[in-house]
Amino acid sequence: MEGNALITVGLPLALFIIMVGMGLSLTVADFRRVGQQPRAVALGSVLQLIAVPLLGFAIGGLAGGGILAVGLVLLAALPGGTTSNVLCYLARANLALSITLTVIASLAIIFTLPLYVNWALQYFVGESADLNLPVGKTLITMLVIVVIPVGIGMLIRARAERFAAKAEPWISKFALVVLIVIVIGILIAEWANLPVWLAAAWLPVLALNIGALAIGIIAGKLAGLSMQDALTVAIELGIKNTTLGLTIALSLMKSTELALPAAVYGLFMYASVAGLAVWGRRIDAQANG
């Protein structure tokens, strides 16, 4: 899929629009919540930025290494996105905590993601790898397609709140459409390689998804968080901004194989987290019944 305008231009542009949509759901007050829930925010951030990427390394090693393992680490190092906020809302979880964790992770991965991916390339592929994730270029790319559009969205929200409230749900739907289009594009372009790649990828990807959710619930309860907050952390860990992962793999690193875990994960994560959302609603109904 190298050289495809859909990938080189369309995907980054779509991600820019999606991140504006994330900004439309944020206010300055959301950043103040960090001090209001320090234990939940600290735990969720550490799990998101350290524990889940390490889980990606572990599963990638068990899966036999190679480029797919690097793609798994890339996937594990991604933050959640607006989808995690929507699912937390549907699950009757802590929406304020979800938004706070999403913002922190989305800013922090500007620095952490290049480190994890390049470490994974050295560990799983070695010096012979033609791939690398240039730190400087990645920082600039992240600023342009993550930080700046989020800031634009927040500015629009501050100046035109009613418009932002109407536009944000449509952008969330747009994000799902973009993911589906990219997955279909990969299916068409790499049809001959797919049986082998999918056979290698589906089990590690599923293990990462279930493992991330389990870490969130178990660690949250061990840390003394309420079930609502533990559920929030689990959803934040289990949902990944796969559109960002596809942009990095396809646009920056020019590798369809590297993008495969993110594409497959984008199909799995909705089913598993939807189950958590149903569970969360039952817990909320029992608590308020």
C-alpha atoms as an extended CHARMM CRD file, in Angstrom:
* protein
*
       289  EXT
         1         1  MET       CA              0.0000000000        0.0000000000        0.0000000000  PROA      1               0.0000000000
         2         2  GLU       CA              3.0410000000        2.2570000000       -0.2230000000  PROA      2               0.0000000000
         3         3  GLY       CA              2.4690000000        5.4040000000       -2.2680000000  PROA      3               0.0000000000
         4         4  ASN       CA             -1.2970000000        5.0970000000       -1.9810000000  PROA      4               0.0000000000
         5         5  ALA       CA             -2.7750000000        8.5880000000       -1.6210000000  PROA      5               0.0000000000
         6         6  LEU       CA             -5.4030000000        7.1690000000        0.7340000000  PROA      6               0.0000000000
         7         7  ILE       CA             -2.5860000000        6.2410000000        3.1250000000  PROA      7               0.0000000000
         8         8  THR       CA             -0.1010000000        9.0720000000        2.6300000000  PROA      8               0.0000000000
         9         9  VAL       CA             -2.6410000000       11.9170000000        2.5910000000  PROA      9               0.0000000000
        10        10  GLY       CA             -6.0910000000       10.6360000000        3.4340000000  PROA      10              0.0000000000
        11        11  LEU       CA             -5.2610000000        8.7520000000        6.6420000000  PROA      11              0.0000000000
        12        12  PRO       CA             -3.2910000000       11.5730000000        8.3490000000  PROA      12              0.0000000000
        13        13  LEU       CA             -5.9890000000       14.0660000000        7.2950000000  PROA      13              0.0000000000
        14        14  ALA       CA             -8.7070000000       11.7910000000        8.6640000000  PROA      14              0.0000000000
        15        15  LEU       CA             -6.8060000000       11.3920000000       11.9320000000  PROA      15              0.0000000000
        16        16  PHE       CA             -6.4500000000       15.1880000000       12.1760000000  PROA      16              0.0000000000
        17        17  ILE       CA            -10.2390000000       15.5140000000       11.8870000000  PROA      17              0.0000000000
        18        18  ILE       CA            -10.7740000000       12.7480000000       14.4530000000  PROA      18              0.0000000000
        19        19  MET       CA             -8.4500000000       14.4580000000       16.9500000000  PROA      19              0.0000000000
        20        20  VAL       CA            -10.3120000000       17.7460000000       16.4280000000  PROA      20              0.0000000000
        21        21  GLY       CA            -13.3800000000       15.7490000000       17.4220000000  PROA      21              0.0000000000
        22        22  MET       CA            -11.6160000000       14.6370000000       20.5820000000  PROA      22              0.0000000000
        23        23  GLY       CA            -10.8610000000       18.2770000000       21.3700000000  PROA      23              0.0000000000
        24        24  LEU       CA            -14.5390000000       19.1280000000       20.8930000000  PROA      24              0.0000000000
        25        25  SER       CA            -15.3140000000       16.9160000000       23.9000000000  PROA      25              0.0000000000
        26        26  LEU       CA            -12.7350000000       18.6050000000       26.1720000000  PROA      26              0.0000000000
        27        27  THR       CA            -12.5850000000       21.7360000000       28.3070000000  PROA      27              0.0000000000
        28        28  VAL       CA             -9.8620000000       23.2040000000       30.4730000000  PROA      28              0.0000000000
        29        29  ALA       CA            -11.8080000000       21.8750000000       33.4730000000  PROA      29              0.0000000000
        30        30  ASP       CA            -11.0760000000       18.3260000000       32.3020000000  PROA      30              0.0000000000
        31        31  PHE       CA             -7.3770000000       18.8970000000       32.9830000000  PROA      31              0.0000000000
        32        32  ARG       CA             -8.1400000000       20.0890000000       36.5130000000  PROA      32              0.0000000000
        33        33  ARG       CA             -9.6220000000       16.7050000000       37.3480000000  PROA      33              0.0000000000
        34        34  VAL       CA             -6.1070000000       15.2560000000       37.6400000000  PROA      34              0.0000000000
        35        35  GLY       CA             -5.8600000000       16.7340000000       41.1190000000  PROA      35              0.0000000000
        36        36  GLN       CA             -9.3320000000       15.5540000000       42.0880000000  PROA      36              0.0000000000
        37        37  GLN       CA             -8.6670000000       11.8500000000       41.4320000000  PROA      37              0.0000000000
        38        38  PRO       CA             -4.9010000000       11.4770000000       41.9110000000  PROA      38              0.0000000000
        39        39  ARG       CA             -4.7950000000        7.7550000000       42.7310000000  PROA      39              0.0000000000
        40        40  ALA       CA             -7.0290000000        6.6630000000       39.8410000000  PROA      40              0.0000000000
        41        41  VAL       CA             -5.2870000000        8.9900000000       37.3850000000  PROA      41              0.0000000000
        42        42  ALA       CA             -1.7980000000        7.9110000000       38.4900000000  PROA      42              0.0000000000
        43        43  LEU       CA             -2.6690000000        4.2060000000       38.3530000000  PROA      43              0.0000000000
        44        44  GLY       CA             -4.4090000000        4.4410000000       34.9960000000  PROA      44              0.0000000000
        45        45  SER       CA             -1.5470000000        6.4400000000       33.4650000000  PROA      45              0.0000000000
        46        46  VAL       CA              1.1590000000        4.0650000000       34.7290000000  PROA      46              0.0000000000
        47        47  LEU       CA             -0.7430000000        1.0330000000       33.4530000000  PROA      47              0.0000000000
        48        48  GLN       CA             -1.4240000000        2.7060000000       30.1010000000  PROA      48              0.0000000000
        49        49  LEU       CA              2.0950000000        4.0110000000       29.5000000000  PROA      49              0.0000000000
        50        50  ILE       CA              4.1960000000        1.2420000000       31.0770000000  PROA      50              0.0000000000
        51        51  ALA       CA              2.3170000000       -1.9500000000       31.9820000000  PROA      51              0.0000000000
        52        52  VAL       CA              0.4140000000       -2.4800000000       28.7110000000  PROA      52              0.0000000000
        53        53  PRO       CA              3.4660000000       -1.8060000000       26.4630000000  PROA      53              0.0000000000
        54        54  LEU       CA              5.4330000000       -4.3160000000       28.5710000000  PROA      54              0.0000000000
        55        55  LEU       CA              2.5780000000       -6.7700000000       28.0850000000  PROA      55              0.0000000000
        56        56  GLY       CA              2.9390000000       -6.1440000000       24.3520000000  PROA      56              0.0000000000
        57        57  PHE       CA              6.6470000000       -7.0030000000       24.5360000000  PROA      57              0.0000000000
        58        58  ALA       CA              5.8550000000      -10.2070000000       26.4720000000  PROA      58              0.0000000000
        59        59  ILE       CA              3.1520000000      -11.3900000000       24.0780000000  PROA      59              0.0000000000
        60        60  GLY       CA              5.2750000000      -10.4160000000       21.0730000000  PROA      60              0.0000000000
        61        61  GLY       CA              8.1310000000      -12.5470000000       22.4070000000  PROA      61              0.0000000000
        62        62  LEU       CA              5.8400000000      -15.5190000000       23.0240000000  PROA      62              0.0000000000
        63        63  ALA       CA              4.4700000000      -15.0800000000       19.4880000000  PROA      63              0.0000000000
        64        64  GLY       CA              7.9450000000      -15.5430000000       18.0180000000  PROA      64              0.0000000000
        65        65  GLY       CA              9.1420000000      -11.9880000000       17.4510000000  PROA      65              0.0000000000
        66        66  GLY       CA              9.5630000000      -10.4250000000       14.0190000000  PROA      66              0.0000000000
        67        67  ILE       CA              7.7040000000       -7.4830000000       12.4800000000  PROA      67              0.0000000000
        68        68  LEU       CA              4.3390000000       -8.6330000000       13.7900000000  PROA      68              0.0000000000
        69        69  ALA       CA              5.7160000000       -8.4880000000       17.3440000000  PROA      69              0.0000000000
        70        70  VAL       CA              6.8890000000       -4.9240000000       16.7040000000  PROA      70              0.0000000000
        71        71  GLY       CA              3.3930000000       -4.1080000000       15.4650000000  PROA      71              0.0000000000
        72        72  LEU       CA              2.0100000000       -5.5870000000       18.6720000000  PROA      72              0.0000000000
        73        73  VAL       CA              4.2470000000       -3.3010000000       20.7680000000  PROA      73              0.0000000000
        74        74  LEU       CA              3.2010000000       -0.3190000000       18.6290000000  PROA      74              0.0000000000
        75        75  LEU       CA             -0.4170000000       -1.2600000000       19.2830000000  PROA      75              0.0000000000
        76        76  ALA       CA              0.1510000000       -1.7170000000       23.0290000000  PROA      76              0.0000000000
        77        77  ALA       CA              1.8340000000        1.6880000000       23.3060000000  PROA      77              0.0000000000
        78        78  LEU       CA             -1.1010000000        3.5460000000       21.7330000000  PROA      78              0.0000000000
        79        79  PRO       CA             -3.4820000000        5.6060000000       23.8750000000  PROA      79              0.0000000000
        80        80  GLY       CA             -7.2400000000        5.2730000000       23.8590000000  PROA      80              0.0000000000
        81        81  GLY       CA             -9.2630000000        7.7910000000       21.9070000000  PROA      81              0.0000000000
        82        82  THR       CA            -12.6820000000        9.3600000000       21.8840000000  PROA      82              0.0000000000
        83        83  THR       CA            -14.1160000000        5.8490000000       21.5040000000  PROA      83              0.0000000000
        84        84  SER       CA            -12.9980000000        4.9580000000       25.0290000000  PROA      84              0.0000000000
        85        85  ASN       CA            -14.8200000000        8.0180000000       26.3620000000  PROA      85              0.0000000000
        86        86  VAL       CA            -18.0140000000        7.0320000000       24.5430000000  PROA      86              0.0000000000
        87        87  LEU       CA            -17.8130000000        3.4520000000       25.8190000000  PROA      87              0.0000000000
        88        88  CYS       CA            -17.1820000000        4.6460000000       29.3790000000  PROA      88              0.0000000000
        89        89  TYR       CA            -20.3010000000        6.7540000000       29.0810000000  PROA      89              0.0000000000
        90        90  LEU       CA            -22.3130000000        3.7770000000       27.8150000000  PROA      90              0.0000000000
        91        91  ALA       CA            -20.9130000000        1.5670000000       30.6110000000  PROA      91              0.0000000000
        92        92  ARG       CA            -21.9420000000        4.0980000000       33.2840000000  PROA      92              0.0000000000
        93        93  ALA       CA            -18.2560000000        4.3100000000       34.2280000000  PROA      93              0.0000000000
        94        94  ASN       CA            -16.3660000000        7.4490000000       35.3380000000  PROA      94              0.0000000000
        95        95  LEU       CA            -16.4340000000        9.6660000000       32.2430000000  PROA      95              0.0000000000
        96        96  ALA       CA            -14.3520000000       12.4430000000       33.8230000000  PROA      96              0.0000000000
        97        97  LEU       CA            -11.6070000000        9.9410000000       34.7040000000  PROA      97              0.0000000000
        98        98  SER       CA            -11.7800000000        8.4600000000       31.1960000000  PROA      98              0.0000000000
        99        99  ILE       CA            -11.3130000000       11.8540000000       29.5300000000  PROA      99              0.0000000000
       100       100  THR       CA             -8.4230000000       12.7140000000       31.8620000000  PROA      100             0.0000000000
       101       101  LEU       CA             -6.6040000000        9.4260000000       31.1520000000  PROA      101             0.0000000000
       102       102  THR       CA             -7.1660000000        9.8080000000       27.4050000000  PROA      102             0.0000000000
       103       103  VAL       CA             -5.6870000000       13.3110000000       27.3680000000  PROA      103             0.0000000000
       104       104  ILE       CA             -2.6430000000       12.3520000000       29.4780000000  PROA      104             0.0000000000
       105       105  ALA       CA             -1.8560000000        9.2820000000       27.3670000000  PROA      105             0.0000000000
       106       106  SER       CA             -2.3970000000       11.1070000000       24.0580000000  PROA      106             0.0000000000
       107       107  LEU       CA              0.1640000000       13.7450000000       25.0690000000  PROA      107             0.0000000000
       108       108  ALA       CA              2.6580000000       11.3660000000       26.7050000000  PROA      108             0.0000000000
       109       109  ILE       CA              2.9240000000        8.9730000000       23.7500000000  PROA      109             0.0000000000
       110       110  ILE       CA              4.5090000000       11.7500000000       21.7180000000  PROA      110             0.0000000000
       111       111  PHE       CA              7.6530000000       10.7850000000       23.6500000000  PROA      111             0.0000000000
       112       112  THR       CA              7.0340000000        7.1800000000       24.7280000000  PROA      112             0.0000000000
       113       113  LEU       CA              5.8130000000        5.6300000000       21.4820000000  PROA      113             0.0000000000
       114       114  PRO       CA              8.9980000000        6.1940000000       19.3960000000  PROA      114             0.0000000000
       115       115  LEU       CA             11.0680000000        4.7370000000       22.2440000000  PROA      115             0.0000000000
       116       116  TYR       CA              8.9590000000        1.5840000000       22.5620000000  PROA      116             0.0000000000
       117       117  VAL       CA              8.7660000000        0.9600000000       18.8110000000  PROA      117             0.0000000000
       118       118  ASN       CA             12.4980000000        1.4120000000       18.2450000000  PROA      118             0.0000000000
       119       119  TRP       CA             13.3150000000       -0.8070000000       21.2400000000  PROA      119             0.0000000000
       120       120  ALA       CA             10.9850000000       -3.4440000000       19.8000000000  PROA      120             0.0000000000
       121       121  LEU       CA             12.6710000000       -3.1970000000       16.3930000000  PROA      121             0.0000000000
       122       122  GLN       CA             16.0870000000       -3.7480000000       17.9650000000  PROA      122             0.0000000000
       123       123  TYR       CA             14.8600000000       -6.6040000000       20.1630000000  PROA      123             0.0000000000
       124       124  PHE       CA             12.5890000000       -8.4980000000       17.7670000000  PROA      124             0.0000000000
       125       125  VAL       CA             14.1750000000       -7.7550000000       14.3730000000  PROA      125             0.0000000000
       126       126  GLY       CA             17.7400000000       -6.6490000000       15.0990000000  PROA      126             0.0000000000
       127       127  GLU       CA             20.2240000000       -4.5250000000       13.2150000000  PROA      127             0.0000000000
       128       128  SER       CA             19.0790000000       -5.9750000000        9.8910000000  PROA      128             0.0000000000
       129       129  ALA       CA             15.7590000000       -4.1430000000       10.1200000000  PROA      129             0.0000000000
       130       130  ASP       CA             15.1440000000       -1.6520000000        7.3440000000  PROA      130             0.0000000000
       131       131  LEU       CA             12.4130000000       -0.0630000000        9.4520000000  PROA      131             0.0000000000
       132       132  ASN       CA             12.7960000000        2.6230000000       12.0580000000  PROA      132             0.0000000000
       133       133  LEU       CA             10.5760000000        5.2140000000       13.6490000000  PROA      133             0.0000000000
       134       134  PRO       CA             12.4710000000        8.5300000000       13.4480000000  PROA      134             0.0000000000
       135       135  VAL       CA             12.0450000000       10.3250000000       16.7590000000  PROA      135             0.0000000000
       136       136  GLY       CA             12.2040000000       13.8830000000       15.3830000000  PROA      136             0.0000000000
       137       137  LYS       CA              9.7960000000       13.2320000000       12.5210000000  PROA      137             0.0000000000
       138       138  THR       CA              7.4560000000       11.3530000000       14.8530000000  PROA      138             0.0000000000
       139       139  LEU       CA              7.4130000000       14.2150000000       17.3600000000  PROA      139             0.0000000000
       140       140  ILE       CA              6.5200000000       16.6930000000       14.6130000000  PROA      140             0.0000000000
       141       141  THR       CA              3.8870000000       14.3450000000       13.1790000000  PROA      141             0.0000000000
       142       142  MET       CA              2.3170000000       13.8080000000       16.6090000000  PROA      142             0.0000000000
       143       143  LEU       CA              2.2010000000       17.5430000000       17.2270000000  PROA      143             0.0000000000
       144       144  VAL       CA              0.5380000000       18.1560000000       13.8610000000  PROA      144             0.0000000000
       145       145  ILE       CA             -2.0180000000       15.3310000000       13.9350000000  PROA      145             0.0000000000
       146       146  VAL       CA             -2.6010000000       14.9520000000       17.7000000000  PROA      146             0.0000000000
       147       147  VAL       CA             -1.7640000000       18.0050000000       19.8210000000  PROA      147             0.0000000000
       148       148  ILE       CA             -2.6660000000       20.8290000000       17.4230000000  PROA      148             0.0000000000
       149       149  PRO       CA             -6.0420000000       19.4090000000       16.3130000000  PROA      149             0.0000000000
       150       150  VAL       CA             -7.0190000000       18.6670000000       19.9320000000  PROA      150             0.0000000000
       151       151  GLY       CA             -6.2140000000       22.2980000000       20.7220000000  PROA      151             0.0000000000
       152       152  ILE       CA             -8.3050000000       23.4510000000       17.7650000000  PROA      152             0.0000000000
       153       153  GLY       CA            -11.2130000000       21.3140000000       18.9450000000  PROA      153             0.0000000000
       154       154  MET       CA            -10.9800000000       22.7220000000       22.4810000000  PROA      154             0.0000000000
       155       155  LEU       CA            -10.9280000000       26.2660000000       21.0980000000  PROA      155             0.0000000000
       156       156  ILE       CA            -14.0380000000       25.5800000000       19.0240000000  PROA      156             0.0000000000
       157       157  ARG       CA            -15.7170000000       24.0580000000       22.1060000000  PROA      157             0.0000000000
       158       158  ALA       CA            -14.8690000000       27.1760000000       24.1380000000  PROA      158             0.0000000000
       159       159  ARG       CA            -16.2030000000       29.5580000000       21.4620000000  PROA      159             0.0000000000
       160       160  ALA       CA            -19.1530000000       27.5460000000       20.0840000000  PROA      160             0.0000000000
       161       161  GLU       CA            -20.2580000000       24.9430000000       22.6100000000  PROA      161             0.0000000000
       162       162  ARG       CA            -23.5560000000       24.0960000000       20.9080000000  PROA      162             0.0000000000
       163       163  PHE       CA            -21.8490000000       23.4900000000       17.5590000000  PROA      163             0.0000000000
       164       164  ALA       CA            -19.1990000000       21.3110000000       19.2670000000  PROA      164             0.0000000000
       165       165  ALA       CA            -21.8740000000       19.2230000000       20.9870000000  PROA      165             0.0000000000
       166       166  LYS       CA            -23.5770000000       18.5530000000       17.6380000000  PROA      166             0.0000000000
       167       167  ALA       CA            -20.3720000000       17.9110000000       15.6480000000  PROA      167             0.0000000000
       168       168  GLU       CA            -18.5050000000       15.5970000000       18.0540000000  PROA      168             0.0000000000
       169       169  PRO       CA            -20.8200000000       12.5480000000       17.6870000000  PROA      169             0.0000000000
       170       170  TRP       CA            -20.5510000000       12.7560000000       13.8970000000  PROA      170             0.0000000000
       171       171  ILE       CA            -16.7670000000       12.8280000000       14.0690000000  PROA      171             0.0000000000
       172       172  SER       CA            -16.8230000000        9.7490000000       16.3230000000  PROA      172             0.0000000000
       173       173  LYS       CA            -18.8510000000        7.9400000000       13.6360000000  PROA      173             0.0000000000
       174       174  PHE       CA            -16.3990000000        9.2160000000       11.0160000000  PROA      174             0.0000000000
       175       175  ALA       CA            -13.5630000000        7.5960000000       12.9970000000  PROA      175             0.0000000000
       176       176  LEU       CA            -15.2480000000        4.1950000000       12.7650000000  PROA      176             0.0000000000
       177       177  VAL       CA            -15.8150000000        4.6200000000        9.0190000000  PROA      177             0.0000000000
       178       178  VAL       CA            -12.1320000000        5.5150000000        8.4980000000  PROA      178             0.0000000000
       179       179  LEU       CA            -11.0400000000        2.3920000000       10.3730000000  PROA      179             0.0000000000
       180       180  ILE       CA            -13.3450000000        0.2010000000        8.2660000000  PROA      180             0.0000000000
       181       181  VAL       CA            -12.1140000000        1.7630000000        4.9960000000  PROA      181             0.0000000000
       182       182  ILE       CA             -8.4570000000        1.2520000000        5.9430000000  PROA      182             0.0000000000
       183       183  VAL       CA             -9.0570000000       -2.3560000000        7.0160000000  PROA      183             0.0000000000
       184       184  ILE       CA            -10.8200000000       -3.0520000000        3.7080000000  PROA      184             0.0000000000
       185       185  GLY       CA             -7.9210000000       -1.4030000000        1.8610000000  PROA      185             0.0000000000
       186       186  ILE       CA             -5.4400000000       -3.6740000000        3.6380000000  PROA      186             0.0000000000
       187       187  LEU       CA             -7.5850000000       -6.7210000000        2.8680000000  PROA      187             0.0000000000
       188       188  ILE       CA             -7.5990000000       -5.8630000000       -0.8480000000  PROA      188             0.0000000000
       189       189  ALA       CA             -3.9310000000       -4.8640000000       -1.1370000000  PROA      189             0.0000000000
       190       190  GLU       CA             -2.5180000000       -7.7770000000        0.8720000000  PROA      190             0.0000000000
       191       191  TRP       CA             -5.0090000000      -10.5210000000        0.0700000000  PROA      191             0.0000000000
       192       192  ALA       CA             -2.2950000000      -13.0680000000       -0.8000000000  PROA      192             0.0000000000
       193       193  ASN       CA             -0.4290000000      -12.5290000000        2.4800000000  PROA      193             0.0000000000
       194       194  LEU       CA             -3.4690000000      -12.3030000000        4.7490000000  PROA      194             0.0000000000
       195       195  PRO       CA             -3.9950000000      -15.9960000000        5.5970000000  PROA      195             0.0000000000
       196       196  VAL       CA             -0.4520000000      -16.3120000000        6.9680000000  PROA      196             0.0000000000
       197       197  TRP       CA             -0.4830000000      -12.9150000000        8.7040000000  PROA      197             0.0000000000
       198       198  LEU       CA             -3.9060000000      -13.4040000000       10.2810000000  PROA      198             0.0000000000
       199       199  ALA       CA             -3.0060000000      -16.8790000000       11.4750000000  PROA      199             0.0000000000
       200       200  ALA       CA              0.0050000000      -15.3480000000       13.2260000000  PROA      200             0.0000000000
       201       201  ALA       CA             -1.7150000000      -12.1990000000       14.4850000000  PROA      201             0.0000000000
       202       202  TRP       CA             -5.2000000000      -12.9990000000       15.7740000000  PROA      202             0.0000000000
       203       203  LEU       CA             -4.2220000000      -14.8890000000       18.9400000000  PROA      203             0.0000000000
       204       204  PRO       CA             -1.5440000000      -12.3910000000       20.1560000000  PROA      204             0.0000000000
       205       205  VAL       CA             -3.9080000000       -9.5040000000       19.4170000000  PROA      205             0.0000000000
       206       206  LEU       CA             -6.7440000000      -11.1700000000       21.3230000000  PROA      206             0.0000000000
       207       207  ALA       CA             -4.3670000000      -11.9260000000       24.2160000000  PROA      207             0.0000000000
       208       208  LEU       CA             -3.3130000000       -8.2760000000       24.3620000000  PROA      208             0.0000000000
       209       209  ASN       CA             -6.9310000000       -7.1210000000       24.3740000000  PROA      209             0.0000000000
       210       210  ILE       CA             -8.0670000000       -9.4780000000       27.1360000000  PROA      210             0.0000000000
       211       211  GLY       CA             -4.8290000000       -8.9920000000       29.0920000000  PROA      211             0.0000000000
       212       212  ALA       CA             -5.1480000000       -5.2000000000       29.0530000000  PROA      212             0.0000000000
       213       213  LEU       CA             -8.7540000000       -5.3530000000       30.2500000000  PROA      213             0.0000000000
       214       214  ALA       CA             -7.8450000000       -7.8070000000       33.0150000000  PROA      214             0.0000000000
       215       215  ILE       CA             -4.9200000000       -5.6520000000       34.1820000000  PROA      215             0.0000000000
       216       216  GLY       CA             -7.2320000000       -2.6630000000       34.4760000000  PROA      216             0.0000000000
       217       217  ILE       CA             -9.8790000000       -4.4610000000       36.5450000000  PROA      217             0.0000000000
       218       218  ILE       CA             -7.4670000000       -6.3960000000       38.7920000000  PROA      218             0.0000000000
       219       219  ALA       CA             -5.0040000000       -3.5590000000       39.4090000000  PROA      219             0.0000000000
       220       220  GLY       CA             -7.8590000000       -1.1350000000       40.0040000000  PROA      220             0.0000000000
       221       221  LYS       CA             -9.4370000000       -3.3080000000       42.6620000000  PROA      221             0.0000000000
       222       222  LEU       CA             -6.0730000000       -4.0820000000       44.3170000000  PROA      222             0.0000000000
       223       223  ALA       CA             -5.4100000000       -0.3260000000       44.4770000000  PROA      223             0.0000000000
       224       224  GLY       CA             -8.7130000000        0.2070000000       46.2560000000  PROA      224             0.0000000000
       225       225  LEU       CA            -10.5340000000        1.9410000000       43.4150000000  PROA      225             0.0000000000
       226       226  SER       CA            -14.2960000000        1.7040000000       43.1670000000  PROA      226             0.0000000000
       227       227  MET       CA            -15.6370000000       -0.7790000000       40.6330000000  PROA      227             0.0000000000
       228       228  GLN       CA            -16.7350000000        2.1840000000       38.5050000000  PROA      228             0.0000000000
       229       229  ASP       CA            -13.2030000000        3.5950000000       38.4290000000  PROA      229             0.0000000000
       230       230  ALA       CA            -11.5960000000        0.1680000000       37.8920000000  PROA      230             0.0000000000
       231       231  LEU       CA            -13.9610000000       -0.4100000000       34.9670000000  PROA      231             0.0000000000
       232       232  THR       CA            -12.9740000000        2.9900000000       33.5650000000  PROA      232             0.0000000000
       233       233  VAL       CA             -9.2720000000        2.1320000000       33.7500000000  PROA      233             0.0000000000
       234       234  ALA       CA             -9.9150000000       -1.2370000000       32.0880000000  PROA      234             0.0000000000
       235       235  ILE       CA            -11.7850000000        0.3580000000       29.1870000000  PROA      235             0.0000000000
       236       236  GLU       CA             -9.0120000000        2.9410000000       28.7440000000  PROA      236             0.0000000000
       237       237  LEU       CA             -6.4310000000        0.1420000000       28.5700000000  PROA      237             0.0000000000
       238       238  GLY       CA             -8.5170000000       -2.0770000000       26.3020000000  PROA      238             0.0000000000
       239       239  ILE       CA             -9.4910000000        0.5630000000       23.7410000000  PROA      239             0.0000000000
       240       240  LYS       CA             -6.7030000000        1.7250000000       21.4380000000  PROA      240             0.0000000000
       241       241  ASN       CA             -6.5430000000        4.5960000000       18.9640000000  PROA      241             0.0000000000
       242       242  THR       CA             -6.0020000000        2.1630000000       16.1060000000  PROA      242             0.0000000000
       243       243  THR       CA             -6.3660000000        4.9280000000       13.5070000000  PROA      243             0.0000000000
       244       244  LEU       CA             -3.2350000000        6.5270000000       14.9730000000  PROA      244             0.0000000000
       245       245  GLY       CA             -1.4720000000        3.1510000000       14.9060000000  PROA      245             0.0000000000
       246       246  LEU       CA             -2.3740000000        2.6540000000       11.2480000000  PROA      246             0.0000000000
       247       247  THR       CA             -1.1360000000        6.1590000000       10.4380000000  PROA      247             0.0000000000
       248       248  ILE       CA              2.2340000000        5.4740000000       12.0640000000  PROA      248             0.0000000000
       249       249  ALA       CA              2.6640000000        2.0380000000       10.4970000000  PROA      249             0.0000000000
       250       250  LEU       CA              1.4470000000        2.8950000000        6.9910000000  PROA      250             0.0000000000
       251       251  SER       CA              2.3850000000        6.5630000000        6.5720000000  PROA      251             0.0000000000
       252       252  LEU       CA              5.5290000000        6.9440000000        8.6890000000  PROA      252             0.0000000000
       253       253  MET       CA              7.0010000000        3.4280000000        8.5230000000  PROA      253             0.0000000000
       254       254  LYS       CA              5.5280000000        2.2460000000        5.1880000000  PROA      254             0.0000000000
       255       255  SER       CA              4.7810000000       -1.2690000000        6.4440000000  PROA      255             0.0000000000
       256       256  THR       CA              1.4820000000       -3.0720000000        5.9730000000  PROA      256             0.0000000000
       257       257  GLU       CA              2.6440000000       -6.0370000000        8.0780000000  PROA      257             0.0000000000
       258       258  LEU       CA              3.4260000000       -3.6660000000       10.9450000000  PROA      258             0.0000000000
       259       259  ALA       CA             -0.1060000000       -2.2550000000       10.6440000000  PROA      259             0.0000000000
       260       260  LEU       CA             -1.8150000000       -5.6530000000       10.7850000000  PROA      260             0.0000000000
       261       261  PRO       CA             -2.0900000000       -5.9530000000       14.6080000000  PROA      261             0.0000000000
       262       262  ALA       CA             -3.7700000000       -2.5240000000       14.8030000000  PROA      262             0.0000000000
       263       263  ALA       CA             -6.1780000000       -3.4360000000       11.9890000000  PROA      263             0.0000000000
       264       264  VAL       CA             -7.1170000000       -6.7640000000       13.6070000000  PROA      264             0.0000000000
       265       265  TYR       CA             -7.3490000000       -5.1870000000       17.0630000000  PROA      265             0.0000000000
       266       266  GLY       CA             -9.7670000000       -2.5950000000       15.7330000000  PROA      266             0.0000000000
       267       267  LEU       CA            -12.1500000000       -5.4560000000       14.9680000000  PROA      267             0.0000000000
       268       268  PHE       CA            -11.7470000000       -7.2690000000       18.3130000000  PROA      268             0.0000000000
       269       269  MET       CA            -11.7790000000       -4.4340000000       20.8050000000  PROA      269             0.0000000000
       270       270  TYR       CA            -15.3710000000       -3.3270000000       20.2930000000  PROA      270             0.0000000000
       271       271  ALA       CA            -16.7740000000       -6.7790000000       21.0580000000  PROA      271             0.0000000000
       272       272  SER       CA            -14.8220000000       -7.2900000000       24.2920000000  PROA      272             0.0000000000
       273       273  VAL       CA            -15.3480000000       -3.7810000000       25.6460000000  PROA      273             0.0000000000
       274       274  ALA       CA            -19.0350000000       -3.9030000000       24.7030000000  PROA      274             0.0000000000
       275       275  GLY       CA            -19.2660000000       -6.8590000000       27.0910000000  PROA      275             0.0000000000
       276       276  LEU       CA            -17.6830000000       -4.7310000000       29.8090000000  PROA      276             0.0000000000
       277       277  ALA       CA            -20.1110000000       -1.9300000000       29.0480000000  PROA      277             0.0000000000
       278       278  VAL       CA            -23.0910000000       -4.2680000000       29.5770000000  PROA      278             0.0000000000
       279       279  TRP       CA            -21.5410000000       -5.4620000000       32.8470000000  PROA      279             0.0000000000
       280       280  GLY       CA            -20.9600000000       -1.8720000000       33.9690000000  PROA      280             0.0000000000
       281       281  ARG       CA            -24.5800000000       -0.9370000000       33.3050000000  PROA      281             0.0000000000
       282       282  ARG       CA            -25.7380000000       -3.8870000000       35.3880000000  PROA      282             0.0000000000
       283       283  ILE       CA            -23.4880000000       -2.8290000000       38.2620000000  PROA      283             0.0000000000
       284       284  ASP       CA            -24.8220000000        0.7170000000       38.0150000000  PROA      284             0.0000000000
       285       285  ALA       CA            -28.4300000000       -0.5130000000       37.9400000000  PROA      285             0.0000000000
       286       286  GLN       CA            -27.8630000000       -2.6580000000       41.0360000000  PROA      286             0.0000000000
       287       287  ALA       CA            -26.1770000000        0.2040000000       42.8800000000  PROA      287             0.0000000000
       288       288  ASN       CA            -28.9840000000        2.6200000000       42.0700000000  PROA      288             0.0000000000
       289       289  GLY       CA            -31.8120000000        0.1400000000       42.1760000000  PROA      289             0.0000000000
